[in-house]
């Protein structure tokens, strides 16, 4: 299947007074039209920076050092700023983490939707306003015509997030990037937002990249997943395959850390020991090696992505056919 988005060897750093922060290191993945790709990993793993690099929305000091990001065959990293501006909010939509800081507090929410439509479509202001009403109705904001005149502070967190979705979908994008779209929302509203996104995806036929740290969301709402750590992809594949038999020790650690609400024996949570790497000076080889219970000398050398199963691959030397088998503490294999 032809990829809508094909990212190859993306490397991004932030240049600070302390030196270079190597946030994203050689990330590659593909997104097909109409599919949902989940990107998961702990804070600082490079999830958001990867997508901000693709959209060229990096903060001060951030720079894409190398790589390509082909969207419908065009390299987003090679376009000039005018061409990129034409794509953002049009063919590619973005839902940011915090709608309260992403929305302009001095403009009505309706005006913020209308200006997006006028920027990318040759329509009158009256037509753009009517489209904004339709979008508010689509994302289930009650009394849409009246709510166009409201300001962001007059909305609840869930309603502000719906406004952000309306803005992102205003021009019916082919790709929607949702960066932690349910942050700071209670679980009921979280589910409403995610169900709404899936319904709109089915209606519009768009692809979605869903960035989250919540594995429960990944299981329920995505088709394929990337597991990121230390600025690299540790594992990728079909969600069903990865959860059935995770191939990388980091992925297994993430899954083991999920609390089991059905467990009534008072079992303690199982956190991953250690701390994330310092991205000023990441470890040579596998970034997870200092925390990995299965680490071996070979892990000091960068591992390639190795196929673990059909539709699943992992960046772990333990999958290599010549790798030694892990030995338990009592000496038995």
N, C-alpha and C positions, 0 to 999 in steps of 0.2 A: 504494500500500500504506500502511495506517495505521501511523504510527510508534508504537513502544513508548515511546521517549524522544525528546522534541523540545526541543532546547536552542536558545534564541533570544537573541542579543545579550548573552551572559554576560560580565560585566566584574567582575574581582576585583582588589583591591589589598591590599597589606600596609602598614600605617601604622607606621613606625619612627621612631627619633630622627633619622635622616638625612632623613626625609620619606616621601612615598608611593612605594611600589614597585608599578608598574602591571603586574602579572604576567599577567593575562588581559584581553584588550581586544576585546570584541564578538564572541565566538566563537559560531557557530551551526552545528548539525549535527543529524542525525536518525539513529536506530537502529531498524530494523524487528525484529519478533519473529523469533528464530531466526538472525539474521545476525551476522557477526563484523566489527566495525569496528576497524581498526588506527589508532592515533594515533602518529605518528612525528615526531621532531625532536631536535635536540641538547639537551644539558642546559641548563635555564633557559628553554626555549621555551614553557613553560606547560602541558605535557601533564598532569602529575600534579595541578597546582593546579586545572586545569579539572575533573577528576573529583572531587577533594576538595571543590570548591565545590558540585558537584551533590549530594554526600552531606552537605554541611555539616559537614565534619571539618577545617576550616582551623585552622592553628596560631595561637598568640597574635598578635594584630595583624591577622589576615586578615579581610577583609570582602567579601562580594558586594555590589558597588556598584549593579549593575543587571542586568536580564535575567530570563529565565524558564527553567525546566527542567521541562517537563511530562512526567510519568511516568503513563501510562495516563490522561491528561487532568488529573491533579492537579499543581499547581505545587509542586515540592519546596521551592522557596525561600520559599514562603508558609505552609507547614505549621508548626504549633507543635512544640516539641521532643518531646512525647510521641508525636505522630503520626509524626514523622520516625524516632524510635527504633523504632517498630513496623515501619517499612519496612526499616531497615538490618538486614542479617543474615537477612531474611525474604524479601521480594519482590526486594530488591537485595542481592547478595552482593559481597564485596570481598576480593581477594587482595592483600596489601600487599607492598612490595618485599623487606623483610628479615624472614623468619619468626622469626629468633632474637630480634629486638627486638619483634616483634608478639605473640609468644606469652608468656604469663605464666610465668616460670621457677619460680615457687613452687607451681604447680598441675600435676597430671598432664595430659597431652594429652587423655586421655579425659574428664576433668572439664571441660575447656574446650569440648569438643564437646557434652557433655551439657548444660551450662548454657545454651548457645545454643539447643538444641532446647527445653528447658523454658521459656525466655524467650518463645518464639514459638508454641509448640504446647501445647494442653491435654492433656498426656500424663503418665503416672506416671514416676518416676525409672527404674524397671525398663524401661519401654518406651523411654525416651530412651537408656538404656545399650545396649539391643539395636539401636536405630537407629544409634548411634555405631559399633558393631561392623560393621554393614552398610556404613556409609560408609567405614570403614577398609578393608574388603574391596573396595569399589568403586574406591578410589584405589590399590589394590594395595599396601597395607602388610601385610607378612607377619605371620602369627600375630596377627590383629587383636585378639582378646580379651585376649591377654597384653600387647600393646603399649599398651592403654588405660591401664595402670598406670605407664607410663614418663613421665619428665619430658623437656622439650624438649632439654636438654643431652645426653640419651642417644640422640638421633637424629642422623643425618647431615643435611647441608644439603638434600639431595633429599628425604629422608623428612620433614623439618620442613615443606618446601613442600607435600608431600602432605597433611600434617595441616591446613595452612592452607586447602587446597582442600576438604578434608572439612568444615571449619567453614563455609566460604563456601557449600557446597552442602547444608548440613544441612537447610534448609527448602525445598529445590528452588526457588531464585530464578528469576524471569523474566529478570533481567538480572544478569550477572556482570561486574564490573570487575576486570581483572587488571593491576595496576601493576608492570611489569617483573617478571613472575613467575619469570623464570629468572636474575635477577641473581646473580652469584657462583657459579653452577653450571657444571660443565664441560659441553662441548657434547653429550656423550652423554646426560647427565641432563636438559639443556635440552630436547632433542628428546623424551625420554620424557614430560616434564611437559606439553609442548605437544600431543603426540599424545593424551595422556590427556584434556586439556581438550576437544579436538575430539570425542573419543569420548563424553564425558559430555554435551557440548552436543547431539550427535545423539540421545542417549538421553533427555535431559530437555527438549529443545526450547527451551533458553534462548538469549537473545542474549548476546554477549560484546563488551565494549570491551577491546581489548588495547593497552596502552601500552608502547612499546618505542623504543629507539634503533637497533634492528637491522633493516635493510631486508630481510635474508634471511628473518627471521621473518614480516615483513609479506607478502612474496610467497607464502610457503608456507601461511600459516595464516589469512589474512583475506580477506574479500570486497571491502570498500571501505576506503579509507584517507583520513586527514587528514594533511597535512603542516603542522606548526606551526613558527613562528619569531617571536620577539619578541612573544609573547602573542597572536598572530593566526593564523588559518588561511590559509596561503599557497596551498594547492592541495587539492582533494578530488576523489574519483571512484573508479570501479572500479579495483581494483589492476592489472588487465591493461591498462587504458587509460593509467593514469598511467605505468607502466613502459615501455609501448610508445612513448609520445611525451609525456614530461614537459613541461608548459607553462610552469612557473615556473622562472626561473634558479636559485633555491635548490634546488628539487627536482632539477634537472639536476646541480647541484653535489654533492648527497648521493649520487646514483646514480653519478656519475663517481668518487667517493671510495671506492667499494667495491673492495677488492682482487680481482684476477682470478687465481685460483689456477692457471688453465690457461695463463697467460702465462709462458713460460719465457725471455723476453728481458730479464729484470731491470728491467722498467719501474717507475719510481718511482710512489708513491702521489700522487694529485692532490687535495691538501687545498683547502678553500675559504679564500682569503686573508682576512685581517682577523680581527676579534673580534666576538662577539655584542654587541648593543646594551646600554647601561646603562638598565635599566628604571626607574630614578629619573627619567630624562629621555630617553625613546625618541625616535628621529628622527621628524620630521613626515613624513607620507606612509608609504611602504613602509619597514618596519624593515630590510629587506635592502639597500636602495638604497646605503648606504655601502660595501658589499662587492660590489655587483653589477656585472659587466662590461658590462651592457646598460643601465645606469641612464641616464635622461634627465631633463630639467627637470620633466616632468609627474609623475615619481615622488616629488616633494616633497608631492604631494597624495594623500590616501588613495584607493586604488583599490577599486572594488567587485569582487565575484566575477563574473567574465566567463566564459561558456561557451567551453571550448576544443574540446570534442568531445562526442559523445553519452556521457553518464555521467561527464563530467569538467568541472571549472571551476577557475579560477585567479584569484588577486588580483594581476593584472599588467597594467599599462597597455599593454604590447606586444601584447596580444590585442585591443585596441580597434581597430575598423576604420579609424579615422583616425590611428593611430599610425604614425610613420615606420619604415621598415625598418632593421634594424641594419646598420651599415657596418663592414666589416672594416678592420684596421689599414692595409692597402695601398690603401684607398680604393675597392675593388670591393665591390658589394653581395653 
